[in-house]
Amino acid sequence: MAFRAEEMNPKDMTVVICGGGNAAHVLSVLCSSSSRKGLSAEDVRVLDIYSNEAEKWNEVVTCKFPDGTKMKSNLKIVSKDVEKVIPKSPCLVIFAVPGFAHEAYLRAIRPHLTDGSVIGAMPGEGAFDVAVHYVFENDKQWLESLNLKPLKYDIWAMDTLPWACRISEYGKSVDLLATKAYVDVAIYPPSRQDAIVKTLQNLLGGIELKPISNILAVTLGRFWHPIITYGYYRNRLPLEKELDAPPLFYESIDTFTAEKISAVSDEILEVKKTLLSRYPTMNLASVVHVKDWMLASYGEEIADKTNLQTMLNTNHGYLGLTHPTVEVEVDGKKAYMPNFKYRYLSEDIPFGLVVARGIAELADVKTPNIDEVIIWAQERLGKQYLSLNTVGGTVKGTRDMHETRCPQRYGFENLDEFIKANHYNDKHVYRDPSSSALLQ
């Protein structure tokens, strides 16, 4: 694939927001508001391909901030008509949809994109870039059926959403509840890092974006949600029994769960070690143990730094957050049932742990702790992502492999092919976020 060489700044492009959820609503305001003169874009469009949601949008969306101030959008187009939304010139595409929807949007926009477009996701963990490469250049049969020529494009992926936000009235108003201090972002090719980071920071309201070493590092990120869910409910039988109140998510973490999070992190670091031994020039500097990440990210927000459990229990940023539940009525009283269909399992397993497990399988790294969590979670979801339903199975060829983004789902059967096809060891210079040094 030939990426563009010219230095076309993304801020001069049309901005296309894909999605209709909470984050898409905030993006529609921040990216287009005329009150942010010089920072917002003049041409912002929203593409919402599902059902008739686009028809419910106002072209003016109001965003309310924590301090009570408000900002209004200035959108050009809101539509499910892809041909109407995607311009005939390079554009900056921002995916703000769940992982399961990424491929549908990619296939929808690919025939209409022009050379020089920039494609990214927030969040973009779980091999978002692999899905982009597959749809844009590796699915030869599909591309040939549409007579699509090779496309020059750049990719970026954030490790998380920059904000906590909630729609107050669909298509009309949204509340921005809190903003993260910073968000990690990976960009390929890295020669485009400075231009894309600057543009995204302006569009997103000045939030700090920290460039990290490699998009693979985003994929090998943090997988807490399913582990914490497993840890809390592992011995609670029957699982269908109602709860008096939604249980605290982080504050209820016990020793077993903290040790399991740490053990999974150890297995990810073993994958990193194996990759670096095989590809010495690869930069995965940002893949660190969960405890180190907690200390670096939250620091003084943590009241008790004794161990990982106390760090998770006493992190001010996590206080009060609860396990996903569904409100029900039992004997005339309000009660709560565990919601295992929530994204903590339905997203973070097929587009998180299963992806890491697939990479580990290619690298021949054993992952008994990851396996344990996947086995428990896939039973809750009614899926089969790991064969044999026991530790040591395989992700290749399982019944629901096609619903994940593990490498095997895209036909990769050996590590070298996977690394090469997705440009993880290309000889480019990456900027290490922990220093000012440039790394090969």
MIVEXRO-173611 format. One record per residue (C-alpha): residue number from 1; residue in three letters; x, y, z. Coordinates in steps of 0.02 Angstrom, whole numbers, padded with zeros to 5 digits. Example, Ala and Ser with C-alpha at 12.3 -4.5 7.8 and 13.67 -1.06 7.14 Angstrom:
2
R | 1 | ala | 00615 | -00225 | 00390
R | 2 | ser | 00684 | -00053 | 00357
end
This chain:
440
R | 1 | met | 00000 | 00000 | 00000
R | 2 | ala | 00066 | 00173 | -00044
R | 3 | phe | 00023 | 00306 | 00083
R | 4 | arg | 00016 | 00484 | 00025
R | 5 | ala | 00176 | 00584 | 00030
R | 6 | glu | 00108 | 00759 | 00013
R | 7 | glu | 00081 | 00859 | 00173
R | 8 | met | -00104 | 00895 | 00157
R | 9 | asn | -00161 | 00954 | 00328
R | 10 | pro | -00317 | 00862 | 00390
R | 11 | lys | -00388 | 01025 | 00460
R | 12 | asp | -00424 | 01079 | 00281
R | 13 | met | -00527 | 00923 | 00246
R | 14 | thr | -00710 | 00889 | 00265
R | 15 | val | -00741 | 00801 | 00432
R | 16 | val | -00856 | 00650 | 00425
R | 17 | ile | -00920 | 00581 | 00591
R | 18 | cys | -00980 | 00401 | 00581
R | 19 | gly | -01108 | 00354 | 00712
R | 20 | gly | -01258 | 00417 | 00806
R | 21 | gly | -01218 | 00382 | 00989
R | 22 | asn | -01159 | 00486 | 01137
R | 23 | ala | -00985 | 00521 | 01070
R | 24 | ala | -01047 | 00562 | 00895
R | 25 | his | -01161 | 00694 | 00969
R | 26 | val | -01017 | 00778 | 01063
R | 27 | leu | -00905 | 00766 | 00910
R | 28 | ser | -01038 | 00848 | 00802
R | 29 | val | -01031 | 01002 | 00914
R | 30 | leu | -00845 | 01015 | 00951
R | 31 | cys | -00793 | 00987 | 00771
R | 32 | ser | -00915 | 01112 | 00693
R | 33 | ser | -00960 | 01248 | 00818
R | 34 | ser | -00933 | 01422 | 00748
R | 35 | ser | -00893 | 01482 | 00925
R | 36 | arg | -00728 | 01387 | 00911
R | 37 | lys | -00667 | 01492 | 00765
R | 38 | gly | -00501 | 01434 | 00698
R | 39 | leu | -00513 | 01267 | 00788
R | 40 | ser | -00672 | 01191 | 00718
R | 41 | ala | -00698 | 01135 | 00538
R | 42 | glu | -00806 | 01227 | 00413
R | 43 | asp | -00879 | 01069 | 00336
R | 44 | val | -00935 | 00937 | 00462
R | 45 | arg | -01051 | 00796 | 00414
R | 46 | val | -01130 | 00652 | 00510
R | 47 | leu | -01156 | 00480 | 00431
R | 48 | asp | -01276 | 00366 | 00525
R | 49 | ile | -01313 | 00213 | 00419
R | 50 | tyr | -01424 | 00121 | 00542
R | 51 | ser | -01614 | 00121 | 00524
R | 52 | asn | -01684 | 00298 | 00516
R | 53 | glu | -01584 | 00375 | 00657
R | 54 | ala | -01511 | 00511 | 00544
R | 55 | glu | -01686 | 00580 | 00516
R | 56 | lys | -01701 | 00616 | 00702
R | 57 | trp | -01552 | 00734 | 00704
R | 58 | asn | -01565 | 00923 | 00706
R | 59 | glu | -01431 | 01011 | 00605
R | 60 | val | -01404 | 01109 | 00766
R | 61 | val | -01355 | 01001 | 00915
R | 62 | thr | -01324 | 01078 | 01086
R | 63 | cys | -01186 | 01016 | 01201
R | 64 | lys | -01192 | 01060 | 01386
R | 65 | phe | -01027 | 01061 | 01481
R | 66 | pro | -00996 | 01024 | 01666
R | 67 | asp | -00984 | 01210 | 01708
R | 68 | gly | -01157 | 01240 | 01635
R | 69 | thr | -01099 | 01325 | 01474
R | 70 | lys | -01171 | 01270 | 01308
R | 71 | met | -01108 | 01257 | 01131
R | 72 | lys | -01204 | 01228 | 00969
R | 73 | ser | -01156 | 01131 | 00814
R | 74 | asn | -01151 | 01197 | 00637
R | 75 | leu | -01172 | 01039 | 00533
R | 76 | lys | -01180 | 01035 | 00344
R | 77 | ile | -01259 | 00863 | 00322
R | 78 | val | -01335 | 00727 | 00431
R | 79 | ser | -01386 | 00576 | 00330
R | 80 | lys | -01380 | 00388 | 00305
R | 81 | asp | -01347 | 00417 | 00121
R | 82 | val | -01161 | 00378 | 00103
R | 83 | glu | -01144 | 00455 | -00069
R | 84 | lys | -01220 | 00616 | -00004
R | 85 | val | -01107 | 00625 | 00149
R | 86 | ile | -00936 | 00572 | 00084
R | 87 | pro | -00859 | 00715 | -00019
R | 88 | lys | -00768 | 00695 | -00184
R | 89 | ser | -00610 | 00758 | -00101
R | 90 | pro | -00500 | 00694 | 00042
R | 91 | cys | -00589 | 00691 | 00210
R | 92 | leu | -00553 | 00658 | 00393
R | 93 | val | -00664 | 00514 | 00449
R | 94 | ile | -00696 | 00489 | 00635
R | 95 | phe | -00776 | 00325 | 00689
R | 96 | ala | -00876 | 00344 | 00850
R | 97 | val | -00968 | 00179 | 00843
R | 98 | pro | -00949 | 00011 | 00931
R | 99 | gly | -00823 | -00113 | 00860
R | 100 | phe | -00956 | -00227 | 00787
R | 101 | ala | -01013 | -00084 | 00673
R | 102 | his | -00841 | -00036 | 00607
R | 103 | glu | -00837 | -00155 | 00459
R | 104 | ala | -01010 | -00105 | 00399
R | 105 | tyr | -00958 | 00078 | 00397
R | 106 | leu | -00791 | 00038 | 00315
R | 107 | arg | -00876 | -00057 | 00174
R | 108 | ala | -01003 | 00083 | 00155
R | 109 | ile | -00876 | 00223 | 00137
R | 110 | arg | -00733 | 00134 | 00045
R | 111 | pro | -00808 | 00151 | -00131
R | 112 | his | -00829 | 00340 | -00107
R | 113 | leu | -00663 | 00389 | -00027
R | 114 | thr | -00525 | 00477 | -00122
R | 115 | asp | -00337 | 00470 | -00102
R | 116 | gly | -00271 | 00567 | 00047
R | 117 | ser | -00414 | 00527 | 00166
R | 118 | val | -00377 | 00500 | 00351
R | 119 | ile | -00472 | 00363 | 00443
R | 120 | gly | -00479 | 00343 | 00631
R | 121 | ala | -00579 | 00278 | 00777
R | 122 | met | -00613 | 00330 | 00955
R | 123 | pro | -00588 | 00209 | 01031
R | 124 | gly | -00490 | 00109 | 00904
R | 125 | glu | -00428 | -00036 | 01008
R | 126 | gly | -00450 | -00218 | 00959
R | 127 | ala | -00364 | -00211 | 00789
R | 128 | phe | -00465 | -00071 | 00709
R | 129 | asp | -00320 | -00046 | 00589
R | 130 | val | -00325 | -00230 | 00538
R | 131 | ala | -00508 | -00209 | 00490
R | 132 | val | -00465 | -00052 | 00390
R | 133 | his | -00323 | -00137 | 00296
R | 134 | tyr | -00433 | -00289 | 00262
R | 135 | val | -00579 | -00191 | 00189
R | 136 | phe | -00474 | -00059 | 00101
R | 137 | glu | -00341 | -00169 | 00022
R | 138 | asn | -00338 | -00353 | 00073
R | 139 | asp | -00514 | -00415 | 00033
R | 140 | lys | -00467 | -00435 | -00151
R | 141 | gln | -00627 | -00522 | -00205
R | 142 | trp | -00739 | -00386 | -00134
R | 143 | leu | -00630 | -00245 | -00201
R | 144 | glu | -00625 | -00321 | -00375
R | 145 | ser | -00813 | -00349 | -00376
R | 146 | leu | -00835 | -00161 | -00355
R | 147 | asn | -00689 | -00120 | -00472
R | 148 | leu | -00605 | -00019 | -00334
R | 149 | lys | -00429 | 00044 | -00364
R | 150 | pro | -00293 | 00053 | -00227
R | 151 | leu | -00320 | 00195 | -00104
R | 152 | lys | -00192 | 00305 | -00017
R | 153 | tyr | -00246 | 00336 | 00163
R | 154 | asp | -00183 | 00365 | 00341
R | 155 | ile | -00246 | 00281 | 00499
R | 156 | trp | -00259 | 00336 | 00680
R | 157 | ala | -00329 | 00247 | 00833
R | 158 | met | -00364 | 00312 | 01009
R | 159 | asp | -00357 | 00192 | 01156
R | 160 | thr | -00516 | 00263 | 01234
R | 161 | leu | -00649 | 00397 | 01218
R | 162 | pro | -00592 | 00569 | 01278
R | 163 | trp | -00752 | 00603 | 01376
R | 164 | ala | -00892 | 00534 | 01479
R | 165 | cys | -01052 | 00595 | 01395
R | 166 | arg | -01237 | 00557 | 01382
R | 167 | ile | -01370 | 00605 | 01255
R | 168 | ser | -01508 | 00706 | 01338
R | 169 | glu | -01620 | 00713 | 01184
R | 170 | tyr | -01574 | 00611 | 01031
R | 171 | gly | -01512 | 00715 | 00886
R | 172 | lys | -01539 | 00876 | 00981
R | 173 | ser | -01437 | 00887 | 01142
R | 174 | val | -01299 | 00799 | 01238
R | 175 | asp | -01214 | 00822 | 01407
R | 176 | leu | -01025 | 00814 | 01418
R | 177 | leu | -00999 | 00751 | 01595
R | 178 | ala | -00810 | 00739 | 01611
R | 179 | thr | -00652 | 00748 | 01506
R | 180 | lys | -00499 | 00636 | 01526
R | 181 | ala | -00333 | 00721 | 01562
R | 182 | tyr | -00260 | 00642 | 01405
R | 183 | val | -00289 | 00504 | 01279
R | 184 | asp | -00160 | 00393 | 01193
R | 185 | val | -00165 | 00393 | 01003
R | 186 | ala | -00068 | 00291 | 00876
R | 187 | ile | -00044 | 00346 | 00695
R | 188 | tyr | 00015 | 00261 | 00537
R | 189 | pro | 00120 | 00314 | 00449
R | 190 | pro | 00212 | 00403 | 00590
R | 191 | ser | 00272 | 00538 | 00471
R | 192 | arg | 00093 | 00604 | 00483
R | 193 | gln | 00094 | 00606 | 00673
R | 194 | asp | 00119 | 00791 | 00707
R | 195 | ala | -00010 | 00853 | 00579
R | 196 | ile | -00145 | 00729 | 00630
R | 197 | val | -00118 | 00750 | 00818
R | 198 | lys | -00126 | 00940 | 00806
R | 199 | thr | -00284 | 00934 | 00702
R | 200 | leu | -00372 | 00809 | 00815
R | 201 | gln | -00325 | 00908 | 00971
R | 202 | asn | -00401 | 01065 | 00896
R | 203 | leu | -00559 | 00976 | 00841
R | 204 | leu | -00583 | 00889 | 01008
R | 205 | gly | -00577 | 01046 | 01112
R | 206 | gly | -00394 | 01049 | 01157
R | 207 | ile | -00384 | 00881 | 01245
R | 208 | glu | -00206 | 00818 | 01259
R | 209 | leu | -00166 | 00675 | 01141
R | 210 | lys | -00011 | 00573 | 01181
R | 211 | pro | 00063 | 00486 | 01029
R | 212 | ile | 00111 | 00306 | 01066
R | 213 | ser | 00230 | 00191 | 00980
R | 214 | asn | 00126 | 00079 | 00870
R | 215 | ile | -00057 | 00041 | 00830
R | 216 | leu | -00022 | -00136 | 00888
R | 217 | ala | 00009 | -00061 | 01061
R | 218 | val | -00171 | 00002 | 01061
R | 219 | thr | -00231 | -00173 | 01019
R | 220 | leu | -00126 | -00246 | 01162
R | 221 | gly | -00205 | -00122 | 01282
R | 222 | arg | -00303 | -00141 | 01443
R | 223 | phe | -00438 | -00274 | 01461
R | 224 | trp | -00508 | -00237 | 01633
R | 225 | his | -00695 | -00237 | 01606
R | 226 | pro | -00720 | -00423 | 01568
R | 227 | ile | -00595 | -00475 | 01701
R | 228 | ile | -00681 | -00370 | 01835
R | 229 | thr | -00851 | -00435 | 01780
R | 230 | tyr | -00788 | -00614 | 01789
R | 231 | gly | -00706 | -00584 | 01957
R | 232 | tyr | -00864 | -00515 | 02036
R | 233 | tyr | -00988 | -00643 | 01971
R | 234 | arg | -00878 | -00799 | 01962
R | 235 | asn | -00948 | -00879 | 02120
R | 236 | arg | -01120 | -00800 | 02122
R | 237 | leu | -01248 | -00934 | 02086
R | 238 | pro | -01373 | -00926 | 02017
R | 239 | leu | -01316 | -00784 | 01908
R | 240 | glu | -01497 | -00745 | 01867
R | 241 | lys | -01532 | -00696 | 02048
R | 242 | glu | -01582 | -00514 | 02065
R | 243 | leu | -01476 | -00386 | 02158
R | 244 | asp | -01538 | -00255 | 02281
R | 245 | ala | -01429 | -00121 | 02199
R | 246 | pro | -01302 | -00110 | 02057
R | 247 | pro | -01138 | -00170 | 02134
R | 248 | leu | -00988 | -00054 | 02135
R | 249 | phe | -00872 | -00094 | 01991
R | 250 | tyr | -00698 | -00046 | 02049
R | 251 | glu | -00725 | -00029 | 02236
R | 252 | ser | -00787 | -00209 | 02248
R | 253 | ile | -00631 | -00283 | 02166
R | 254 | asp | -00564 | -00420 | 02279
R | 255 | thr | -00391 | -00498 | 02292
R | 256 | phe | -00432 | -00635 | 02165
R | 257 | thr | -00490 | -00510 | 02035
R | 258 | ala | -00341 | -00394 | 02058
R | 259 | glu | -00223 | -00542 | 02042
R | 260 | lys | -00314 | -00599 | 01885
R | 261 | ile | -00298 | -00426 | 01807
R | 262 | ser | -00113 | -00429 | 01848
R | 263 | ala | -00093 | -00605 | 01777
R | 264 | val | -00177 | -00557 | 01613
R | 265 | ser | -00063 | -00406 | 01604
R | 266 | asp | 00086 | -00522 | 01630
R | 267 | glu | 00028 | -00629 | 01484
R | 268 | ile | 00013 | -00475 | 01372
R | 269 | leu | 00191 | -00427 | 01421
R | 270 | glu | 00247 | -00603 | 01375
R | 271 | val | 00170 | -00577 | 01203
R | 272 | lys | 00264 | -00412 | 01192
R | 273 | lys | 00427 | -00498 | 01244
R | 274 | thr | 00404 | -00631 | 01111
R | 275 | leu | 00366 | -00503 | 00976
R | 276 | leu | 00519 | -00399 | 01020
R | 277 | ser | 00631 | -00553 | 01020
R | 278 | arg | 00571 | -00593 | 00845
R | 279 | tyr | 00562 | -00414 | 00781
R | 280 | pro | 00696 | -00316 | 00876
R | 281 | thr | 00659 | -00151 | 00786
R | 282 | met | 00475 | -00152 | 00833
R | 283 | asn | 00426 | -00019 | 00958
R | 284 | leu | 00300 | -00071 | 01091
R | 285 | ala | 00363 | 00048 | 01225
R | 286 | ser | 00187 | 00099 | 01276
R | 287 | val | 00135 | -00080 | 01320
R | 288 | val | 00167 | -00085 | 01508
R | 289 | his | 00102 | -00179 | 01659
R | 290 | val | -00068 | -00124 | 01723
R | 291 | lys | 00006 | -00067 | 01889
R | 292 | asp | 00133 | 00046 | 01803
R | 293 | trp | -00005 | 00117 | 01692
R | 294 | met | -00114 | 00155 | 01844
R | 295 | leu | 00026 | 00249 | 01931
R | 296 | ala | 00072 | 00347 | 01775
R | 297 | ser | -00108 | 00389 | 01730
R | 298 | tyr | -00187 | 00428 | 01898
R | 299 | gly | -00043 | 00462 | 02018
R | 300 | glu | -00108 | 00566 | 02162
R | 301 | glu | -00288 | 00520 | 02121
R | 302 | ile | -00251 | 00352 | 02203
R | 303 | ala | -00270 | 00357 | 02392
R | 304 | asp | -00187 | 00189 | 02430
R | 305 | lys | -00045 | 00130 | 02318
R | 306 | thr | -00002 | -00025 | 02420
R | 307 | asn | -00046 | -00147 | 02282
R | 308 | leu | -00152 | -00161 | 02126
R | 309 | gln | -00310 | -00203 | 02223
R | 310 | thr | -00298 | -00051 | 02336
R | 311 | met | -00253 | 00059 | 02187
R | 312 | leu | -00411 | 00005 | 02095
R | 313 | asn | -00518 | 00016 | 02252
R | 314 | thr | -00461 | 00192 | 02299
R | 315 | asn | -00437 | 00280 | 02132
R | 316 | his | -00541 | 00439 | 02147
R | 317 | gly | -00583 | 00432 | 01961
R | 318 | tyr | -00668 | 00263 | 01983
R | 319 | leu | -00769 | 00295 | 02140
R | 320 | gly | -00954 | 00262 | 02126
R | 321 | leu | -00950 | 00174 | 01957
R | 322 | thr | -01060 | 00019 | 01953
R | 323 | his | -01077 | -00146 | 01861
R | 324 | pro | -01198 | -00138 | 01714
R | 325 | thr | -01371 | -00195 | 01766
R | 326 | val | -01550 | -00197 | 01704
R | 327 | glu | -01685 | -00131 | 01819
R | 328 | val | -01827 | -00255 | 01852
R | 329 | glu | -01975 | -00269 | 01970
R | 330 | val | -01984 | -00416 | 02090
R | 331 | asp | -02133 | -00436 | 02206
R | 332 | gly | -02177 | -00254 | 02177
R | 333 | lys | -02003 | -00194 | 02224
R | 334 | lys | -01863 | -00121 | 02118
R | 335 | ala | -01718 | -00242 | 02090
R | 336 | tyr | -01572 | -00262 | 01969
R | 337 | met | -01511 | -00402 | 01856
R | 338 | pro | -01333 | -00419 | 01789
R | 339 | asn | -01321 | -00355 | 01610
R | 340 | phe | -01198 | -00470 | 01524
R | 341 | lys | -01248 | -00404 | 01353
R | 342 | tyr | -01171 | -00235 | 01395
R | 343 | arg | -01013 | -00184 | 01303
R | 344 | tyr | -00902 | -00239 | 01448
R | 345 | leu | -00924 | -00415 | 01380
R | 346 | ser | -01009 | -00398 | 01210
R | 347 | glu | -00874 | -00277 | 01147
R | 348 | asp | -00722 | -00306 | 01257
R | 349 | ile | -00718 | -00494 | 01227
R | 350 | pro | -00730 | -00510 | 01035
R | 351 | phe | -00641 | -00344 | 01003
R | 352 | gly | -00521 | -00352 | 01150
R | 353 | leu | -00467 | -00510 | 01238
R | 354 | val | -00503 | -00625 | 01091
R | 355 | val | -00395 | -00515 | 00978
R | 356 | ala | -00250 | -00522 | 01102
R | 357 | arg | -00278 | -00709 | 01121
R | 358 | gly | -00268 | -00731 | 00932
R | 359 | ile | -00104 | -00635 | 00924
R | 360 | ala | -00037 | -00740 | 01068
R | 361 | glu | -00087 | -00897 | 00972
R | 362 | leu | 00013 | -00839 | 00820
R | 363 | ala | 00161 | -00800 | 00935
R | 364 | asp | 00145 | -00969 | 01022
R | 365 | val | 00123 | -00888 | 01193
R | 366 | lys | 00016 | -00983 | 01318
R | 367 | thr | -00119 | -00877 | 01402
R | 368 | pro | -00211 | -00980 | 01534
R | 369 | asn | -00278 | -00826 | 01624
R | 370 | ile | -00345 | -00745 | 01466
R | 371 | asp | -00422 | -00912 | 01419
R | 372 | glu | -00508 | -00926 | 01587
R | 373 | val | -00594 | -00758 | 01566
R | 374 | ile | -00645 | -00789 | 01385
R | 375 | ile | -00719 | -00960 | 01429
R | 376 | trp | -00826 | -00886 | 01567
R | 377 | ala | -00878 | -00735 | 01463
R | 378 | gln | -00922 | -00830 | 01304
R | 379 | glu | -01042 | -00938 | 01404
R | 380 | arg | -01130 | -00781 | 01466
R | 381 | leu | -01141 | -00717 | 01287
R | 382 | gly | -01194 | -00881 | 01209
R | 383 | lys | -01042 | -00877 | 01094
R | 384 | gln | -00893 | -00985 | 01052
R | 385 | tyr | -00735 | -00885 | 01028
R | 386 | leu | -00617 | -01012 | 01105
R | 387 | ser | -00628 | -01196 | 01059
R | 388 | leu | -00646 | -01342 | 01180
R | 389 | asn | -00717 | -01226 | 01313
R | 390 | thr | -00558 | -01257 | 01411
R | 391 | val | -00390 | -01175 | 01439
R | 392 | gly | -00272 | -01207 | 01295
R | 393 | gly | -00402 | -01207 | 01155
R | 394 | thr | -00388 | -01111 | 00993
R | 395 | val | -00477 | -00961 | 00917
R | 396 | lys | -00449 | -01024 | 00740
R | 397 | gly | -00604 | -01095 | 00660
R | 398 | thr | -00720 | -01073 | 00807
R | 399 | arg | -00906 | -01051 | 00776
R | 400 | asp | -00908 | -00863 | 00810
R | 401 | met | -00731 | -00817 | 00757
R | 402 | his | -00805 | -00716 | 00613
R | 403 | glu | -00885 | -00598 | 00739
R | 404 | thr | -00716 | -00549 | 00813
R | 405 | arg | -00563 | -00457 | 00750
R | 406 | cys | -00434 | -00588 | 00795
R | 407 | pro | -00300 | -00610 | 00659
R | 408 | gln | -00368 | -00782 | 00615
R | 409 | arg | -00535 | -00704 | 00565
R | 410 | tyr | -00440 | -00616 | 00424
R | 411 | gly | -00349 | -00772 | 00368
R | 412 | phe | -00182 | -00744 | 00456
R | 413 | glu | -00105 | -00910 | 00504
R | 414 | asn | 00073 | -00858 | 00546
R | 415 | leu | 00146 | -00712 | 00640
R | 416 | asp | 00259 | -00646 | 00502
R | 417 | glu | 00113 | -00624 | 00381
R | 418 | phe | 00010 | -00535 | 00514
R | 419 | ile | 00150 | -00414 | 00561
R | 420 | lys | 00197 | -00375 | 00382
R | 421 | ala | 00021 | -00351 | 00313
R | 422 | asn | -00022 | -00228 | 00452
R | 423 | his | 00141 | -00129 | 00446
R | 424 | tyr | 00186 | -00160 | 00629
R | 425 | asn | 00373 | -00176 | 00595
R | 426 | asp | 00395 | -00057 | 00450
R | 427 | lys | 00558 | 00038 | 00460
R | 428 | his | 00485 | 00205 | 00512
R | 429 | val | 00533 | 00318 | 00656
R | 430 | tyr | 00413 | 00319 | 00803
R | 431 | arg | 00414 | 00447 | 00941
R | 432 | asp | 00423 | 00365 | 01112
R | 433 | pro | 00293 | 00453 | 01223
R | 434 | ser | 00402 | 00428 | 01377
R | 435 | ser | 00547 | 00531 | 01310
R | 436 | ser | 00599 | 00652 | 01175
R | 437 | ala | 00705 | 00519 | 01093
R | 438 | leu | 00665 | 00453 | 00921
R | 439 | leu | 00661 | 00265 | 00909
R | 440 | gln | 00690 | 00155 | 00757
end
